Amino acid sequence: MPTGTVNGIRLSYEDTGSGDPVIMIMGSGSSGRAWHMHQVPALVAAGHRVVTFDNRGIPPTDVCAAGFTVEDLVADVIGLAGKLRLGPFRVLGTSMGAYAAQELALARPDLVRQAVFMASRARTDALRRRLAEAERELHASGTALPPGYEAVVLAMQCLSPRTLDDEQAVVDWLDLLELARPDEAGKGAQLGLDPMPDRRAAYAGITVPCHVISFADDLITPPRAGEELAAAVPGATFEVIPDAGHYGYLENPEAVNKSVLEFFRS
């Protein structure tokens, strides 16, 4: 991935294909390269120019260990779009990346043609608020959990029962999750974005066409949260992808790609 100065930080990004531009915003703890497994090839084949990048907190993008806000993430997207001279573009985000996409669609409708929000919500709830607080407390304590244990917990949180019941798939996922551990300082900075405030009233002001995708087995942002988000955004469409957890774009990519491309063609 090339790097460049965007919004005052070093940002690593990748620009693939040609045609109508799409910017993809990854969730916390993961590199933008994850989109290249399934979504980027499908979008490029459909005639899109696709821009992916590593969020703040994910090297080689600056870690910004002192912390940052969702407004900083939005400004990063706007700055990257300007650097690449994209003009109006489509945006797709998942989890933390969807939060940034939602705020972008609200703040700069002149830049966004269509928006897709995956594994997202318009507000937190008591359980997820406590989870976010507990994760910040654990990180602040400096306690280093064994990588294998962290991988197992993440798999149980973010994968569907169908995947967890597949012995070989579980082995492969655990190896991947153990190897792809985030930078600790960057992880702490990204954890600072949670818990999400209640944005339902604000999102009533979104005017661009939006599509919300939830994953049927998502424990982090269950479908009811996505449905509530879609209800808050005027005219938003909503779809639940089966046999998928929080990492549904990797677990059931064909269904995700179909949903995204059908919306983009609408």
C-alpha positions in Angstrom: 0.0 0.0 0.0 1.3 3.5 -0.8 1.4 6.1 2.0 0.7 9.8 1.9 0.0 12.7 4.1 -3.7 13.1 4.6 -5.4 15.3 7.2 -2.0 15.8 8.9 -1.2 12.2 9.4 0.6 9.4 7.4 -2.2 7.3 5.8 -1.6 4.0 3.9 -4.1 3.4 1.1 -4.7 1.3 -2.0 -6.4 2.5 -5.2 -7.7 -0.3 -7.4 -9.6 -0.4 -10.7 -11.4 2.3 -12.6 -14.9 3.7 -12.9 -17.3 5.1 -10.3 -15.3 5.4 -7.0 -16.1 3.6 -3.8 -14.2 4.2 -0.5 -14.3 1.3 1.9 -13.8 2.0 5.7 -12.7 -1.0 7.8 -13.7 -1.7 11.4 -11.5 -1.6 14.5 -8.4 -3.7 14.7 -8.3 -4.7 11.1 -6.3 -3.6 8.0 -8.0 -2.2 4.9 -6.4 -5.2 3.1 -9.2 -7.4 4.5 -11.5 -5.9 1.9 -9.3 -7.3 -0.8 -10.2 -10.9 -0.1 -13.7 -10.7 -1.4 -15.2 -7.2 -1.8 -12.6 -5.4 -3.9 -12.5 -8.0 -6.6 -16.3 -8.0 -6.9 -16.6 -4.3 -7.0 -13.8 -3.9 -9.5 -15.4 -6.6 -11.7 -18.6 -4.5 -11.5 -16.8 -1.5 -12.9 -15.9 0.4 -9.8 -12.7 2.2 -8.7 -12.1 1.0 -5.1 -10.1 2.9 -2.5 -9.2 1.1 0.7 -7.0 2.3 3.6 -5.7 1.5 7.0 -7.5 3.5 9.7 -5.7 5.5 12.4 -4.3 2.9 14.8 -3.4 0.4 12.1 0.3 0.7 11.0 1.7 1.8 8.6 -0.9 4.5 9.0 0.0 6.7 12.0 -1.2 5.0 15.3 -2.3 8.3 16.9 -1.8 6.7 20.3 -3.0 9.9 22.1 -6.5 9.2 20.7 -8.8 10.5 18.1 -12.5 11.1 17.4 -14.9 9.9 14.8 -14.7 13.3 13.3 -11.0 12.7 12.7 -11.9 9.5 10.8 -14.4 11.4 8.7 -11.8 14.0 7.9 -9.3 11.3 6.9 -11.8 10.0 4.3 -12.5 13.5 3.0 -8.8 14.2 2.8 -8.1 11.0 1.0 -10.9 11.6 -1.5 -9.4 15.1 -2.1 -5.9 13.7 -2.5 -7.1 11.2 -5.1 -9.5 13.7 -6.8 -12.4 11.3 -6.5 -15.3 13.8 -6.6 -18.6 12.4 -5.3 -18.2 8.8 -4.3 -19.9 5.8 -2.8 -18.9 4.8 0.7 -19.1 1.4 2.5 -18.1 0.9 6.1 -18.3 -1.9 8.6 -18.5 -1.6 12.4 -16.3 1.3 13.5 -15.9 2.1 9.8 -19.7 2.2 9.4 -19.9 4.7 12.2 -17.5 6.9 10.3 -19.5 6.4 7.1 -22.7 7.4 8.8 -21.1 10.6 10.2 -19.6 11.3 6.7 -23.0 10.9 5.0 -24.5 13.3 7.6 -21.8 15.9 7.4 -21.0 15.9 3.7 -23.9 14.8 1.6 -22.3 16.7 -1.3 -19.5 14.1 -1.4 -21.5 10.9 -0.9 -23.6 9.3 -3.8 -24.7 6.3 -1.8 -23.7 4.8 1.5 -23.7 1.2 2.9 -23.4 0.6 6.7 -22.6 -2.9 7.7 -22.6 -4.4 11.2 -23.6 -1.1 12.6 -26.0 0.8 14.9 -27.3 4.2 15.8 -26.6 3.9 19.5 -25.1 1.6 22.0 -27.0 -0.4 24.7 -26.2 -1.4 28.3 -24.4 -4.6 27.4 -22.3 -3.2 24.6 -21.5 -0.1 26.7 -20.2 -2.3 29.5 -18.2 -4.4 27.0 -16.6 -1.2 25.6 -15.8 0.1 29.1 -14.4 -3.3 30.2 -12.1 -3.5 27.1 -10.8 0.0 27.8 -10.2 -1.0 31.4 -8.4 -4.2 30.4 -6.2 -2.3 27.9 -5.4 0.5 30.4 -4.3 -2.1 33.0 -1.5 -3.2 30.8 -2.5 -6.9 31.3 -1.1 -8.9 28.4 -3.5 -11.8 27.6 -2.0 -14.8 25.7 -2.5 -14.4 22.0 -4.1 -17.8 21.7 -6.7 -16.9 24.3 -7.5 -13.6 22.7 -8.0 -15.3 19.3 -10.5 -17.8 20.9 -12.5 -15.0 22.5 -12.5 -13.0 19.3 -13.7 -16.0 17.3 -16.5 -16.7 19.7 -17.6 -13.1 19.6 -17.3 -12.4 15.9 -18.0 -15.7 14.0 -21.2 -17.5 13.3 -22.2 -20.9 14.7 -21.9 -22.3 11.2 -18.2 -21.4 11.1 -17.6 -22.4 14.7 -19.1 -25.8 14.0 -16.6 -26.4 11.1 -13.4 -27.9 12.7 -11.1 -26.9 9.8 -12.6 -23.4 9.5 -12.1 -22.8 13.2 -8.4 -23.9 13.1 -7.8 -21.6 10.1 -9.6 -18.6 11.8 -7.7 -19.1 15.1 -4.4 -19.1 13.3 -5.4 -15.9 11.4 -6.7 -14.1 14.4 -3.6 -15.0 16.5 -1.3 -13.7 13.7 -3.2 -10.5 12.9 -3.1 -8.9 16.4 -3.4 -5.1 16.3 -0.8 -2.7 17.4 -1.4 -2.3 21.2 -1.2 1.5 21.2 -3.4 1.7 18.1 -5.9 -0.6 19.7 -6.2 1.6 22.7 -6.7 4.7 20.5 -9.5 2.9 18.6 -11.1 1.7 21.8 -11.5 5.3 22.8 -14.3 5.7 20.1 -16.7 3.5 22.2 -19.3 3.6 23.6 -21.2 5.2 20.8 -23.6 8.0 21.8 -27.3 7.9 20.7 -27.3 9.3 17.2 -30.9 8.4 16.2 -32.1 12.0 16.1 -29.1 13.2 14.2 -29.3 10.5 11.6 -32.8 11.7 10.7 -30.9 14.4 8.9 -29.1 12.1 6.5 -30.3 12.8 3.0 -28.2 10.5 0.8 -29.4 7.0 -0.2 -28.4 4.5 2.4 -28.4 0.7 2.8 -27.9 -1.1 6.1 -26.6 -4.7 6.2 -26.7 -6.7 9.4 -25.5 -10.2 10.1 -27.9 -12.7 11.5 -25.4 -14.1 14.1 -23.7 -10.9 15.0 -23.2 -10.7 18.8 -21.5 -7.3 18.7 -24.1 -5.4 16.6 -27.1 -7.7 16.4 -29.7 -7.3 13.6 -32.1 -5.4 15.8 -29.4 -2.6 16.1 -29.1 -2.4 12.3 -32.9 -2.4 11.9 -33.1 0.5 14.4 -30.3 2.4 12.4 -32.2 1.9 9.1 -35.4 3.2 10.7 -33.5 6.3 11.9 -32.2 7.2 8.4 -34.9 8.4 6.0 -35.5 6.0 3.2 -32.8 3.6 4.2 -33.1 0.0 3.1 -32.2 -2.9 5.4 -31.1 -6.5 4.8 -30.0 -9.3 7.1 -27.3 -11.7 5.8 -27.7 -15.3 7.1 -25.0 -17.6 8.5 -22.7 -14.7 9.4 -21.3 -13.1 12.5 -19.6 -9.7 13.0 -17.1 -10.7 10.3 -19.9 -11.5 7.9 -18.2 -9.8 4.9 -15.6 -12.6 5.2 -17.9 -15.5 6.3 -20.7 -15.0 3.7 -19.0 -12.7 1.1 -21.2 -13.7 -1.9 -24.4 -12.6 -0.1 -22.7 -9.4 1.1 -21.4 -8.5 -2.4 -24.8 -9.2 -4.0 -26.5 -7.0 -1.5 -24.0 -4.1 -2.0 -24.0 -4.3 -5.8 -27.7 -4.5 -6.1 -28.0 -1.3 -3.9 -25.3 0.5 -6.0 -27.3 -0.3 -9.1 -30.5 0.9 -7.7 
